[in-house]
Amino acid sequence: MRESSTIKYTMCGLFVAFISICSQIAIHIGPVPVSMSLLAIFMAGLILGMKYGTLSVIVYILLGITGIPVFAGAKGGFAVILGPTGGFLIGYILCIFIVGFVVERFNNKKIYIVIGMVISVVVCYIPGVLWYCFITGNTFEMSLKLCVIPFIPGDVIKIIISLALYSKISKRLNSIIKA
């Protein structure tokens, strides 16, 4: 059966909302907040795949740029993208693209999905750290200490949780999407 684009776009919209909500579950412990947005992004990539998952993150970022307070701390506006955390928001697009690609390419091979998710986080960090260095004038090493090292344990937990959730709900969601 052919997948309904209406259902896919609806799921995409639901994930925009889910990412927006998870972004508000945040702890502000330094220059970059610890939020649950990456968990939502992982889930969107795992469930929606590359095309629709990436679309959901792009729409989320566009909503935030227009001023709707969807970013962590109920922030919105173009200034957030131009601020110290803007590179991480751009990194979300790369992150979900990789997760979606890997899940589509290696759907039933969990080890490849895990490796892809780890790579996606590293790729997400690259524009985040580089932009943070540029905006703050900090060294690359200092930016890693502030913006990456403290987040690694949480990101590992987010990968584990998203994989567990995906295992539980993927069959049911696929039957709905393909109906």
Secondary structure, DSSP 8 states (H G I E B T S, - for coil): ----HHHHHHHHHHHHHHHHHHHHSEE--SSS-EESHHHHHHHHHHHHHHHHHHHHHHHHHHHHHTT-S-BTTTB-SHHHHHSTTHHHHHHHHHHHHHHHHHHHHSTT-HHHHHHHHHHHHHHHHHHHHHHHHHHH---HHHHHHHHTGGGHHHHHHHHHHHHHHHHHHHHHHHHHHT-
